[in-house]
Every structure is written in structure tokens, then in C-alpha cells.
């Protein structure tokens, strides 16, 4: 028998209008479309306020954002494709401002001679070269050398001799800054993070305790469970051999 009443075309999302703001869903977009078609502004203002409350309820995380209501009204205008004519408490956004693309970031293109020291060291060296007072300049250079030693140990994870730091300082300053040969820089040693060792030890102790619990608990449990049955069987045998039976 041939089918005469065939269903109509299926309503797929791909055939519907595009969602302008997907976080509010299609029902909100249909409500806004209905509000745009209302004849009087009084009705549009009334229903727009209801939709604003609904949008705030659907996205409670926006309450933590500054200018919460302002953002909701902007979203309402975006959903209406900027065709909604209501008395908004905030200025209506323009499509140009919404779709404005940010300018590309200007990344620094600076060549760092020793990357483990960083760009800050080079700036500090240039600052020290401009100091004219001898004592102040000497203290500044020694502080820079101590910082360079700390940065070297932090990134290379190894000890370093003071002569290497002083040689790098001399090279970075173009032969202008140097310290006396008998100067001693601060002692810096690389120490491994103890947190990783403590975590490994805790995991090992946890696995050991679990194995002990499984071993001790299993054997002890089976032994304790068997003892009552053995005692009951022994008591029954003693009663059965204890004399004549009474009927």
C-alpha cells in the first residue's frame, strides 16, 4: 500500500537562521525577533525588559562582570541585528564598534646576547655605565654581577665560577664595567625542588601501605572467618559423644 500522507520537510538547524549569540539559544532569538515586530514602543520596552531578565538568568556568570546590565543590553541589540527600537538605559552600540578587530600586537624584535641573563641585565648595565660616582657605580656593578650569577644558576642548573660572571659582565658592557679580581660574589647553589621528592615518597609509602593492608587484611580475614566454623564443629562433635540420646 502506497503512503499518501508523507511528512513535510524536516526542520534542521542547518536550514534555520544563524544564531547571532549561541549562549542565549534560539528561543531568546525568536523572542527578540517578535519584539522587533511589535507595533508600539511601549510594548517593545515592556517585553525587552522581560527578555533582559531572562538573559541574565540564562547566563549567571555575567553577574560577576562589571557593567552587567550594560552588557546584556548590548547583547540584546546584537541579537536583534541592531534593528530593535527601544528606550535603552545605555547607548545603542554600532555594528562598526562590535565588529572592530584589534590591532596586531607589536612583539619586540630585540637581540639578546646572553639569553639566560635576559634583557633586564642589559638595561641595568647601560644604566650603570651612565653613573659617574665611583662608589655608587661599584656597588651597582657588584649588584648586577650577583644577579647575573643567580640567573645563570637558575637557568643552567649548575654552579658557576665568579670569573665566568665577571667575564660575561665585561663583554656585555663593551669593556667598560669590571670588578676587582679578588672580589667575591654571593654564593649561589642550585637546589632541586623538594616537592617532587616528597610527592614520590608519599606515593611509595601509599603503595606500600596498600600492599600491607591487602596482605594482612586478606590473610587475617580468612583466618578469623574460619575459626568460628571450626569452633562450632568441635562443639557439635563434643555434644554428640557426650552420652545417650534422648527422644
C-alpha contacts under 8 A as a table, 3 or more apart, distances in Angstrom:
res1	aa1	res2	aa2	distance
3	X	6	X	6.66
11	X	15	X	6.87
11	X	16	X	7.64
12	X	15	X	5.44
12	X	16	X	6.78
13	X	16	X	5.16
13	X	17	X	7.98
14	X	17	X	7.97
19	X	22	X	5.55
19	X	25	X	7.36
19	X	26	X	6.66
19	X	29	X	7.40
20	X	78	X	7.24
20	X	79	X	5.68
21	X	24	X	6.14
21	X	25	X	7.29
21	X	75	X	7.77
21	X	78	X	7.92
21	X	79	X	6.53
22	X	25	X	5.29
22	X	26	X	7.60
23	X	59	X	7.84
24	X	27	X	7.86
24	X	28	X	6.12
24	X	29	X	7.61
24	X	55	X	6.69
24	X	58	X	6.87
24	X	59	X	7.78
25	X	28	X	5.87
25	X	29	X	6.76
26	X	29	X	5.01
26	X	30	X	6.16
27	X	30	X	5.08
27	X	31	X	6.22
28	X	31	X	4.98
28	X	32	X	6.22
28	X	51	X	7.32
28	X	55	X	7.76
29	X	32	X	5.12
29	X	33	X	6.18
29	X	79	X	6.25
29	X	80	X	7.52
30	X	33	X	4.96
30	X	34	X	6.21
31	X	34	X	5.03
31	X	35	X	6.27
31	X	51	X	7.52
32	X	35	X	4.97
32	X	36	X	6.25
32	X	48	X	7.63
32	X	51	X	7.63
32	X	76	X	7.54
32	X	79	X	7.06
32	X	80	X	6.03
33	X	36	X	5.22
33	X	37	X	6.61
33	X	80	X	6.45
34	X	37	X	5.30
34	X	38	X	6.68
35	X	38	X	5.31
35	X	43	X	7.98
35	X	44	X	5.56
35	X	47	X	6.68
35	X	48	X	7.02
35	X	84	X	7.65
36	X	44	X	7.15
36	X	80	X	7.25
36	X	83	X	6.90
36	X	84	X	5.31
36	X	85	X	7.26
38	X	41	X	7.66
38	X	43	X	6.81
38	X	44	X	6.24
39	X	43	X	7.69
39	X	44	X	7.99
40	X	43	X	5.57
40	X	44	X	6.50
41	X	44	X	4.87
41	X	45	X	6.01
41	X	85	X	7.14
41	X	86	X	6.20
42	X	45	X	5.22
42	X	46	X	6.28
43	X	46	X	5.10
43	X	47	X	6.22
44	X	47	X	5.36
44	X	48	X	5.80
44	X	85	X	7.62
44	X	86	X	6.19
45	X	48	X	5.10
45	X	49	X	6.31
45	X	86	X	5.50
45	X	87	X	6.43
46	X	49	X	5.55
46	X	50	X	6.77
47	X	50	X	5.06
47	X	51	X	6.30
48	X	51	X	5.09
48	X	52	X	6.15
48	X	86	X	7.73
49	X	52	X	5.00
49	X	53	X	6.36
50	X	53	X	5.23
50	X	54	X	6.32
51	X	54	X	4.91
51	X	55	X	6.07
52	X	55	X	5.09
52	X	56	X	6.29
52	X	72	X	6.47
52	X	73	X	7.05
52	X	76	X	7.38
53	X	56	X	5.17
53	X	57	X	6.28
54	X	57	X	5.01
54	X	58	X	6.23
55	X	58	X	5.13
55	X	59	X	6.30
55	X	72	X	7.11
56	X	59	X	5.26
56	X	60	X	5.91
56	X	62	X	7.33
56	X	63	X	7.64
56	X	72	X	7.17
57	X	60	X	5.66
59	X	62	X	5.93
60	X	63	X	5.64
61	X	64	X	6.01
61	X	65	X	7.68
62	X	65	X	5.21
62	X	68	X	6.23
63	X	66	X	7.75
63	X	68	X	5.67
64	X	68	X	7.46
65	X	68	X	5.62
67	X	70	X	5.17
67	X	71	X	6.32
68	X	71	X	5.37
68	X	72	X	6.50
69	X	72	X	5.08
69	X	73	X	6.29
70	X	73	X	5.28
70	X	74	X	6.27
70	X	90	X	6.41
71	X	74	X	5.06
71	X	75	X	6.20
72	X	75	X	5.04
72	X	76	X	6.18
73	X	76	X	4.93
73	X	77	X	6.41
73	X	88	X	7.30
73	X	90	X	7.39
74	X	77	X	5.27
74	X	78	X	6.28
74	X	92	X	7.04
74	X	93	X	6.48
75	X	78	X	4.94
75	X	79	X	6.11
76	X	79	X	5.21
76	X	80	X	6.34
77	X	80	X	5.10
77	X	81	X	6.26
77	X	82	X	4.92
77	X	83	X	7.19
77	X	84	X	6.29
77	X	92	X	7.26
77	X	93	X	7.48
78	X	81	X	5.00
78	X	82	X	5.69
79	X	82	X	7.44
80	X	83	X	5.55
80	X	84	X	5.80
81	X	84	X	7.70
82	X	94	X	7.64
82	X	95	X	7.47
88	X	91	X	6.86
88	X	92	X	7.33
93	X	97	X	6.89
93	X	98	X	7.23
94	X	97	X	5.40
94	X	98	X	6.51
95	X	98	X	5.13
95	X	99	X	6.17
96	X	99	X	5.42
96	X	100	X	5.86
97	X	100	X	5.19
112	X	115	X	5.68
112	X	118	X	6.85
112	X	119	X	6.29
113	X	172	X	7.85
114	X	117	X	5.67
114	X	118	X	6.73
115	X	118	X	5.10
115	X	119	X	7.69
116	X	151	X	6.59
116	X	152	X	6.22
116	X	155	X	6.20
116	X	156	X	7.94
117	X	120	X	7.72
117	X	121	X	6.17
117	X	148	X	6.10
117	X	151	X	5.84
117	X	152	X	6.68
118	X	121	X	5.93
118	X	122	X	7.35
119	X	122	X	5.31
119	X	123	X	6.50
120	X	123	X	5.08
120	X	124	X	6.17
121	X	124	X	5.01
121	X	125	X	6.12
121	X	144	X	7.20
121	X	148	X	7.40
122	X	125	X	5.06
122	X	126	X	6.29
122	X	172	X	7.10
123	X	126	X	5.16
123	X	127	X	6.26
124	X	127	X	5.00
124	X	128	X	6.16
124	X	144	X	7.21
125	X	128	X	5.02
125	X	129	X	6.20
125	X	141	X	7.69
125	X	144	X	7.44
125	X	172	X	7.66
125	X	173	X	6.31
126	X	129	X	5.16
126	X	130	X	6.71
126	X	173	X	7.38
127	X	130	X	5.42
127	X	131	X	6.97
128	X	131	X	5.35
128	X	137	X	6.18
128	X	140	X	6.34
128	X	141	X	6.68
129	X	132	X	7.95
129	X	137	X	7.86
129	X	173	X	7.76
129	X	176	X	7.20
129	X	177	X	7.11
131	X	134	X	7.89
131	X	136	X	7.43
131	X	137	X	5.72
132	X	137	X	6.87
133	X	136	X	5.50
133	X	137	X	5.91
134	X	137	X	5.09
134	X	138	X	6.06
135	X	138	X	5.12
135	X	139	X	6.32
136	X	139	X	5.26
136	X	140	X	6.16
137	X	140	X	5.03
137	X	141	X	6.13
138	X	141	X	5.15
138	X	142	X	6.20
138	X	179	X	7.58
139	X	142	X	5.17
139	X	143	X	6.16
140	X	143	X	5.16
140	X	144	X	6.24
141	X	144	X	5.05
141	X	145	X	6.22
141	X	177	X	7.08
141	X	178	X	7.50
141	X	179	X	7.46
142	X	145	X	5.02
142	X	146	X	6.26
142	X	179	X	7.29
142	X	185	X	7.62
143	X	146	X	5.15
143	X	147	X	6.25
144	X	147	X	5.09
144	X	148	X	6.13
145	X	148	X	5.00
145	X	149	X	6.26
145	X	165	X	6.54
145	X	166	X	6.91
145	X	169	X	6.93
145	X	185	X	7.32
146	X	149	X	5.14
146	X	150	X	6.35
146	X	185	X	5.89
146	X	186	X	6.03
147	X	150	X	5.12
147	X	151	X	6.19
148	X	151	X	5.09
148	X	152	X	6.05
148	X	165	X	6.80
149	X	152	X	5.06
149	X	153	X	6.26
149	X	160	X	7.37
149	X	162	X	7.80
149	X	165	X	6.30
149	X	188	X	7.24
150	X	153	X	5.30
150	X	154	X	6.10
150	X	188	X	6.29
151	X	154	X	5.05
151	X	155	X	6.25
152	X	155	X	5.55
152	X	156	X	5.82
152	X	157	X	7.73
152	X	160	X	7.57
153	X	156	X	5.31
153	X	157	X	5.06
153	X	158	X	5.46
153	X	159	X	5.99
153	X	160	X	6.99
153	X	188	X	7.17
153	X	189	X	6.94
153	X	190	X	6.12
154	X	157	X	5.49
154	X	158	X	7.93
154	X	190	X	6.87
157	X	190	X	5.64
158	X	189	X	7.44
158	X	190	X	6.07
159	X	188	X	7.41
159	X	189	X	6.02
159	X	190	X	6.80
160	X	164	X	7.05
160	X	165	X	7.78
161	X	164	X	5.63
161	X	165	X	7.01
162	X	165	X	5.21
162	X	166	X	6.25
162	X	184	X	7.32
162	X	185	X	6.62
163	X	166	X	5.15
163	X	167	X	6.04
164	X	167	X	5.04
164	X	168	X	6.18
165	X	168	X	5.15
165	X	169	X	6.10
166	X	169	X	4.99
166	X	170	X	6.14
166	X	178	X	6.80
166	X	179	X	7.09
167	X	170	X	5.10
167	X	171	X	6.25
168	X	171	X	5.01
168	X	172	X	6.05
169	X	172	X	5.21
169	X	173	X	6.17
169	X	177	X	6.95
169	X	178	X	6.97
170	X	173	X	5.37
170	X	174	X	6.30
170	X	175	X	4.97
170	X	176	X	6.72
170	X	177	X	5.67
170	X	178	X	5.67
171	X	174	X	5.24
171	X	175	X	5.93
172	X	175	X	7.62
173	X	176	X	5.43
173	X	177	X	5.76
174	X	177	X	7.74
175	X	178	X	7.44
179	X	183	X	6.96
180	X	183	X	5.56
193	X	196	X	6.15
193	X	197	X	7.49
194	X	197	X	5.21
194	X	198	X	6.19
195	X	198	X	5.15
195	X	199	X	6.12
196	X	199	X	5.11
196	X	200	X	6.24
197	X	200	X	5.13
197	X	201	X	6.16
198	X	201	X	5.05
198	X	202	X	6.09
199	X	202	X	5.10
199	X	203	X	6.19
200	X	203	X	5.12
200	X	204	X	6.20
201	X	204	X	5.06
201	X	205	X	6.13
202	X	205	X	5.11
202	X	206	X	6.02
203	X	206	X	5.03
203	X	207	X	6.22
204	X	207	X	5.22
204	X	208	X	6.18
205	X	208	X	5.05
205	X	209	X	6.08
206	X	209	X	5.21
206	X	210	X	6.14
207	X	210	X	5.11
207	X	211	X	6.21
208	X	211	X	5.17
208	X	212	X	6.18
209	X	212	X	5.00
209	X	213	X	6.03
210	X	213	X	5.02
210	X	214	X	6.10
211	X	214	X	5.08
211	X	215	X	6.06
212	X	215	X	5.08
212	X	216	X	5.82
212	X	217	X	7.91
213	X	216	X	5.27
213	X	217	X	5.38
213	X	218	X	7.89
214	X	217	X	5.32
214	X	218	X	5.78
215	X	218	X	5.51
215	X	219	X	6.34
216	X	219	X	5.48
216	X	220	X	5.83
217	X	220	X	5.21
217	X	221	X	5.74
218	X	221	X	5.20
218	X	222	X	6.31
219	X	222	X	5.38
219	X	223	X	6.24
220	X	223	X	5.18
220	X	224	X	6.08
221	X	224	X	5.28
221	X	225	X	6.08
222	X	225	X	5.17
222	X	226	X	6.18
223	X	226	X	5.27
223	X	227	X	6.34
224	X	227	X	5.34
224	X	228	X	7.33
225	X	228	X	6.31
225	X	229	X	7.41
226	X	229	X	5.42
226	X	230	X	6.35
227	X	230	X	5.13
227	X	231	X	6.16
228	X	231	X	5.08
228	X	232	X	6.10
229	X	232	X	5.13
229	X	233	X	6.18
230	X	233	X	5.17
230	X	234	X	6.18
231	X	234	X	5.15
231	X	235	X	6.17
232	X	235	X	5.15
232	X	236	X	6.17
233	X	236	X	5.13
233	X	237	X	6.29
234	X	237	X	5.16
234	X	238	X	6.28
235	X	238	X	5.09
235	X	239	X	6.27
236	X	239	X	5.19
236	X	240	X	6.22
237	X	240	X	5.15
237	X	241	X	6.44
238	X	241	X	5.44
238	X	242	X	6.17
239	X	242	X	5.17
240	X	243	X	7.43
